[in-house]
Amino acid sequence: MVRMSRRRFLQGSSAAALGAYPWASFAQRGGGMLLFVGTQTEKGSKGIYAYSFDATTGELTQKGLAAEAESPTFLALSPDRKVLFAANELDEYQGKKSGAVSSYTVDRNAAKLTKVNEVSAGGPGTCHVSVDHTGRCAFAANYGGGSAASFSVDKTGKLSEAVSFFQYTGHGPKPQQAGPRGHRVTVSPDNKYLFVNDLGLDEIHVYHLDASTAKLTPQDPPAWKALPGSGPRALAFHPNGKWAYCANEVGSSVNVLDWDAKKGVFTTAQLISTVPEGHTGPSAPSEIIIDKAGRFVYLANRLDDFMVSFSVSPTDGKLTLLERTSCGGKTPRHIALDPTGRWLLVANQATDNLSVFARDEKTGKLSSEGKNLPLSRPQCIVFV
């Protein structure tokens, strides 16, 4: 890795802390924190890669190929941290126009994944996967197919065939919105709803979730509607469960949404741009995350390639721009905070590298310079 900046981290060592955070046990054995990175496999990458992360120095060390897989571009970890799910972003699967969803058991000692099974996602271009808070339901969003599906998960991590499947129709006003574009599946904090971000239709579809069966039933009203041409791509809930943040790829903006859990309804509270005033170049936000304290929001912006940092109002959740900083490469596809909250990691797709930036927990600001490590077409970062 190229050393450019460093922050200090003091690790806890109590048995309770080790039990609550499996990565701490891995670190105590000298391996650092364990994380997996999903990739596109069109240009040399072979699947999901394992890394150790030193939270004292911000150093990443590749442990090797954790599992060979075809285009595992998004990853999700079960609540008990024993099973990893992958979205296989394919146009064809088993002779049909579909992507796939696969599941793996996690071996932390060996930094390896063992496949449990793999099933059809029902539509092509499967770009996102998530799991509910019980670990018994999984979900997939299909970008190319403009659809979404749910699956039940047994105690071994095995996925069922699709329990519910929804095919969307229509289009939005922009060229990128020529059809429906399923892009994100997010479970509500109380595990009673599933949300599907539809970049093509400028909507977030809302479903009731039966966690005992993984069955989805459309909510009434069935969707939150963004401004035409917004392209809602990513969704993240505030730790208090009352506010959500929607990153709009086409409109280069963020919606702050108030969430009414009783009615199952989002209400728009704020719309804020991710680009400077007067900006005319290409722009496409990709991922949005929130720190554990709920004080800061971070967004990766592609094409013009930078990070955007916001502070969060403690009274209403609205955002105030802090700064725009380097993402360490081109096409930042995904970002993640390490479990200590002192480092932000970026998967830069076009420049084939992972970047690590120090983060000031008090101010929320990111270092202007980072550390870089090569990896072909990185897509998603998950600490396990």
Summary of the structure (lengths in Angstrom):
residues: 384
radius of gyration: 19.3
end to end distance: 21.6
largest distance: 55.3
contacts: 1452
relative contact order: 0.13
helix: 5%
strand: 52%
